[in-house]
Amino acid sequence: MSRPGFLLSAWPLRSAAYLLTGAVTGVAALAGLVTLAAVCGVLAVVLVGLPLLVVVALGGIPVAWAERHRLRLVDRTPVSGRHQVPTAPGPWAWLTTRLREQATWRELGYALLFAGVLWPVDALAVTAALLFPVSMVATPLLMATAGDGHEAKVLKQWTVTTWPAAFGVAVLGVLLMGAGAYVLGTAAGARAGLTRLLIASREGELGAEVLELARSRARLVDAFEAERRRIERDLHDGAQQRLVALTMVLALARLDVPPGPLADQLDKAHEEAGKALAELRELIHGIHPKVLTDYGLHAAVADAADRCVVPVDVDLELPGRPGRAVESAAYFVVCEALANVARHSGADRARVSGGHRDGRLFLEVRDDGRGGADPSVGSGLVGLADRVSVLDGRLVLTSPPDGPTLLRVEFPCELTEPADRSA
């Protein structure tokens, strides 16, 4: 409404339509509720009041449904009115679910308020802000079509007998229509806000947003893991095989060349190709190790412990395998923790332990080093915490200045297939 083009936009007409349909719908709701009360009053004599409670309680559902659809005239934000899903099929389960949930009674309260108070307010706003100015604008037309052609009634109160006065009233009506557009917008906005407050399920909207956020986050994690696996596969089947072929070609060429400067250059090229191949294999292993895919978390952690420069004891009790995303995140947390132990802790020994209990996978990495680990100095702990939180996990670090350091991570998950420890 604060924009300069409000009067020329569709919003005044949308506001008028919202309030006008509110008056019509309110009359229909009042008639429907009165009819329901009358019918239930008759049935209550026979069935001791039970139909009155049931029917009147459910009477707010269609009214709220219509109101949520009417809100689209002036409110672009979708309005949810999600009712609970019955626990069992059949009308009885549906009825008991509706009578027990809070939304049904809120909608009944809104229907009673709408039928008794709100629709007259809608009608009054439309009459004062639209119908009165329109009737004033039509004064010259009414005067021209009058029987004697010399007078016309303005709002059924004042008589206009001259044409200048009639056109003056029409100009005044145009000005009042402009002011009435703002009145309509204000009334429609307040009315829509009240309706959203009373019948829009804010809890349901928040729940749906949280659910969609969790689902989108899970989809991002799955997409990230799928992309990681694709890169690992492409490097393994593409670049690595080409480097292997190059190394073989250089070796064969070295055998065919007599000693001399060319042979020395071929030796250097063969050596560099071997180093590149080793680095590529290490890179592939870091992206997603094959042992993790084939044998699971226990074998992958044991392999990472064997490759660590600090002696590492492994004690994992996993009767099954978690989901791929959790398994991959847990493995890379352990790898990063062991890398920090090797680079920063000065430890003589480390230990990785963990298991699965009460629906949660937990892992602990402990070392006997100097301690004092600080996530703010770039040790990668912040990135680990972010990676864990994406899966609704929790990472806790305890590292006093004199050690020892304990990193504990937990993931909510269930174990599926039995773990393969043949590796």
ABEGO torsion letter per residue (X at the ends): XABAAAAABAAAAAAAAAAAAAAAAAAAAAAAAAAAAAAAAAAAAAAGGAAAAAAAAAAAAAAAAAAAAAAAAABABBBBBBBBBBABBEAAAAAAAAAABAAAAAAAAAAAAAAAAAAAAAAAAAAAAAAAAAAAAAAAAAAAABAAGABBBBGGABBBABAAAAAAAAAAAAAAAAAAAAAAAAAAAAAAAAAAAAABBAAAAAAAAAAAAAAAAAAAAAAAAAAAAAAAAAAAABAAAAAAAAAAAAAAAAAABBBEAAAAAAAAAAAAAAAAAAAAAAAAAAABBAAAAAAEAAAAAAAAAAABABBBBBBBBBABBBBAAAAAAAAAAAAAAAAAAAAAAGBABBBBBEEBBGGBBBBBBBBABAEGBBAAAGAGAAAAAAAAAAAGBBBBBBBBAAOBBBBBBBBBBBBBBBBBAAX
